[in-house]
Amino acid sequence: MILFELLDTTTQGAQVLQCDTPVGPCDGNSHTSFIPDSSPNSHVPSLQSWPGQYDFKISLPIGNKDRNKWCYSMLQNKVYLCPLIAVPIHVKLLQWFDASITITPVFKESRHRVEAVMPCFNCKNKVNSDVADHLVMVEGQECVYKQVNERYVVSVPLHPPPPGEVTSTLLVKLSCLQSCIGGPNRRPFCLVFTLHDSSGNVVGRQVLDLKCCRCPSRDMLNEDKAEQKRQRPSQPINDFHQLDRVQALKRSAAPVATTGEKKKRFNIKMEPGTENRYRSVTVPVEFVGKVKTYINSLIAEDYIRRNQPNILLFSEDEL
């Protein structure tokens, strides 16, 4: 009897040593995930998408008109939304079954991955006290808000889509800004959608990158421009012939006057006798109008004498 117990204990120890599964990429056609950190129960959740055997996918509607509340960047695959604004998330499965989805906020940077994402103190006071500690909320009465390994998650039962549609919709919203001090504190985070079967096993996973901000359209445009510059490949001049052409263009270009150079002044020569035709006369303000009228009459009289002297009533000899 004692010998049997010793043999049984040795066998169990051998089984424990053989169950050390290596960490590797997940297989979309397999039924289970090879990544050990696949559920909220793990201290380091996985950020790798894994459709699984049910081809689990999430998407957002295209053509949102109210971009001041939320918008989606196709360049970055990222959602920008205002706090407490519900965003429709479409869920699609290859075959619908009795399942549930757990949504977990996770920091993207590895140095903050083990920390729980929570709202700040000010944002907690703006929502119901029952879910004040939860950053992620889903509209509906069947949601279950719970805490798993110090992470506040929300679990939603997944129902088949209505007749005529192929996706089921979840209305997801956030309660705190990404820039709030005491909450995310400018640390980027994402949402991990974990698909569970009726037994609680993980059968699929999707990751949604997002940012909660005051002006979603502005932040999306700025980050899209930065992403385009980052993706734009640098083009160094390695061709000697091209370098020669560039230098030749620089030499042939017209010289640009610098601020230190003096500008040339052109001397315009006036006709003889015309430099003394005008005189500066000081005139009181109240007589400016009369002086202008008198000057106009003199000009008109001079014009008549030169061009139409017959109009004058008296000739110059009679004056």
For each residue, the residues with C-beta under 8 A, 3 or more apart:
1: 4 5
2: 5 6
3: 6 7
4: 1 7 8
5: 1 2 8 9
6: 2 3 9 10
7: 3 4 10 11
8: 4 5 11 12
9: 5 6 12 13
10: 6 7 13 14
11: 7 8 14 15
12: 8 9 15 16
13: 9 10 16 17
14: 10 11 17 18
15: 11 12 18 19
16: 12 13 19
17: 13 14 20
18: 14 15
19: 15 16
20: 17
21: 34 36
22:
23: 34 35 36
24: 34 35
25: 34 48
26: 30 33 34 35 48 50
27: 30 34
28: 50 51 52 55
29: 53
30: 26 27 33 34 52 53
31: 52 53 203
32: 201 202 203
33: 26 30 38 46 50 52 202 205
34: 21 23 24 25 26 27 30
35: 23 24 26 38 46 48 50
36: 21 23 42
37: 42 43 44 45 46
38: 33 35 42 45 46 50 194 202 205
39: 42 45 102 194 202
40: 45 102 104 148 149 151 153 192 194
41: 148 149
42: 36 37 38 39 45 46 149
43: 37 114 149
44: 37 113 114
45: 37 38 39 40 42 104 106 113 151 192
46: 33 35 37 38 42 50 192 205
47: 106 108 190 192 207
48: 25 26 35 205 207
49: 205 206 207
50: 26 28 33 35 38 46 56 204 205 206
51: 28 54 55 56 57 204 206
52: 28 30 31 33 55 56 195 203 204 205
53: 29 30 31 94 203 204
54: 51 93 94 95 97 99 195 203 204
55: 28 51 52 92 93 94
56: 50 51 52 91 92 93 193 195 203 204 205 206
57: 51 91 92 93 206
58: 89 90 91 92 193 206 208
59: 89 90 92 167
60: 72 79 87 88 89 90
61: 64 88 90
62: 72
63:
64: 61 67 70 71 72
65:
66: 69 70
67: 64 70 71 216 217
68: 82 215 216 217
69: 66 81 82 85 216
70: 64 66 67 79 80 81 82 85 87 216
71: 64 67 79 80 81 216 217 220
72: 60 62 64 78 79 80
73: 76 77 78 79 80 220 223 224
74: 77
75: 224 227 228
76: 73 209 223 224 227
77: 73 74 209
78: 72 73 209 210 211 220 223
79: 60 70 71 72 73 87 208 209 210 211
80: 70 71 72 73 210 211 213 216 217 219 220
81: 69 70 71 85 87 173 174 210 211 212 213 216
82: 68 69 70 85 212 213 214 216
83: 123 173 174 175 176 177 212
84: 126 127 173 174 175
85: 69 70 81 82 173
86: 139 171 172 173
87: 60 70 79 81 171 172 173
88: 60 61 169 170 171
89: 58 59 60 169 170 171 172 193 208
90: 58 59 60 61 167 168 169
91: 56 57 58 101 158 167 168 169 170 193
92: 55 56 57 58 59 166 167 168
93: 54 55 56 57 96 97 99 158
94: 53 54 55
95: 54
96: 93 99 158 160 161
97: 54 93 197 198
98: 197 198
99: 54 93 96 157 158 195 196 197 198 203
100: 155 156 157 158 195 196
101: 91 155 156 158 170 193 194 195 196
102: 39 40 153 154 155 156 193 194 196
103: 136 138 153 154 155 156 172 191 192 193 194
104: 40 45 136 151 153 191 192 194
105: 117 135 136 151 152 189 190 191 192
106: 45 47 113 117 189 190 191 192
107: 112 113 115 117 184 187 188 189
108: 47 187 188 189 190 209
109: 112 113 187 188
110: 113
111:
112: 107 109 115 187
113: 44 45 106 107 109 110
114: 43 44
115: 107 112
116: 150 151 152
117: 105 106 107 135 151 183 184 189
118: 133 135 152 176 183
119: 123 124 132 133 134 135 175 176 180 183
120: 123 124 176 180 181 182 183
121: 124 125 182
122: 125 126 180 182
123: 83 119 120 126 127 175 176 177 180 183
124: 119 120 121 127 132 133 175
125: 121 122 132
126: 84 122 123 175
127: 84 123 124 131 132 137 175
128: 131 132
129: 132
130: 145
131: 127 128 134 137 145
132: 119 124 125 127 128 129
133: 118 119 124 147 152
134: 119 131 137 145 152 154 175
135: 105 117 118 119 152 174 175 176 183 184
136: 103 104 105 152 153 154 172 173 174 175 191
137: 127 131 134 143 145 154 172 173 174 175
138: 103 143 154 156 170 171 172 173
139: 86 171 173
140: 143 156 171
141:
142: 156 157
143: 137 138 140 154 155 156
144: 154 155 156
145: 130 131 134 137 152 153 154
146: 152 153 154 155
147: 133 150 151 152 153
148: 40 41 151 153
149: 40 41 42 43
150: 116 147
151: 40 45 104 105 116 117 147 148
152: 105 116 118 133 134 135 136 145 146 147
153: 40 102 103 104 136 145 146 147 148
154: 102 103 134 136 137 138 143 144 145 146
155: 100 101 102 103 143 144 146
156: 100 101 102 103 138 140 142 143 144 170
157: 99 100 142
158: 91 93 96 99 100 101 168 195
159: 168
160: 96 168
161: 96 165 166 167 168
162: 165
163:
164:
165: 161 162
166: 92 161
167: 59 90 91 92 161
168: 90 91 92 158 159 160 161
169: 88 89 90 91
170: 88 89 91 101 138 156
171: 86 87 88 89 138 139 140
172: 86 87 89 103 136 137 138 191
173: 81 83 84 85 86 87 136 137 138 139
174: 81 83 84 135 136 137 210 212
175: 83 84 119 123 124 126 127 134 135 136 137
176: 83 118 119 120 123 135 180 183 184 212
177: 83 123 180 183 184 212 213 214
178: 184 186 187 188 189 211 212 213
179: 184 185 186 213
180: 119 120 122 123 176 177 183 184 185
181: 120 185
182: 120 121 122 185
183: 117 118 119 120 123 135 176 177 180
184: 107 117 135 176 177 178 179 180 187 188 189
185: 179 180 181 182
186: 178 179
187: 107 108 109 112 178 184
188: 107 108 109 178 184 211
189: 105 106 107 108 117 178 184
190: 47 105 106 108 207 208 209 210
191: 103 104 105 106 136 172 207 208 210
192: 40 45 46 47 103 104 105 106 205 206 207
193: 56 58 89 91 101 102 103 205 206 207 208
194: 38 39 40 101 102 103 104 202 204 205
195: 52 54 56 99 100 101 158 202 203 204 205 206
196: 99 100 101 102 200 201 202 203
197: 97 98 99 200 201 203
198: 97 98 99
199:
200: 196 197
201: 32 196 197
202: 32 33 38 39 194 195 196 205
203: 31 32 52 53 54 56 99 195 196 197
204: 50 51 52 53 54 56 194 195
205: 33 38 46 48 49 50 52 56 192 193 194 195 202
206: 49 50 51 56 57 58 192 193 195
207: 47 48 49 190 191 192 193
208: 58 79 89 190 191 193
209: 76 77 78 79 108 190
210: 78 79 80 81 174 190 191
211: 78 79 80 81 178 188 216 219
212: 81 82 83 174 176 177 178
213: 80 81 82 177 178 179 216 219
214: 82 177
215: 68 218 219
216: 67 68 69 70 71 80 81 82 211 213 219 220
217: 67 68 71 80 220 221
218: 215 221 222
219: 80 211 213 215 216 222 223
220: 71 73 78 80 216 217 223 224
221: 217 218 224 225
222: 218 219 225 226
223: 73 76 78 219 220 226 227
224: 73 75 76 220 221 227 228
225: 221 222 228 229
226: 222 223 229 230
227: 75 76 223 224 230 231
228: 75 224 225 231 232
229: 225 226 232
230: 226 227
231: 227 228
232: 228 229
233:
234:
235:
236:
237: 242 243 246
238:
239: 242 243
240: 243 244
241: 244 245
242: 237 239 245 246
243: 237 239 240 246 247
244: 240 241 247 248
245: 241 242 248 249
246: 237 242 243 249 250
247: 243 244 250 251
248: 244 245 251 252
249: 245 246 252 253
250: 246 247 253
251: 247 248
252: 248 249
253: 249 250
254:
255:
256:
257: 261 263
258: 261
259:
260:
261: 257 258
262:
263: 257
264:
265:
266:
267:
268:
269:
270: 274 275
271: 274
272:
273: 276 277
274: 270 271 277
275: 270
276: 273
277: 273 274
278:
279:
280:
281:
282:
283: 287 288 291
284: 287 288
285: 288
286:
287: 283 284 290 291
288: 283 284 285 291 292
289: 292 293
290: 287 293 294
291: 283 287 288 294 295
292: 288 289 295 296
293: 289 290 296 297
294: 290 291 297 298
295: 291 292 298 299
296: 292 293 299 300
297: 293 294 300 301
298: 294 295 301 302
299: 295 296 302 303
300: 296 297 303 304
301: 297 298 304 305
302: 298 299 305 306
303: 299 300 306 307
304: 300 301 307 308 309 311 312
305: 301 302 309 312 316
306: 302 303 309
307: 303 304
308: 304 311
309: 304 305 306 312 315
310:
311: 304 308
312: 304 305 309 315
313:
314: 318 319
315: 309 312 318 319
316: 305 319
317:
318: 314 315
319: 314 315 316
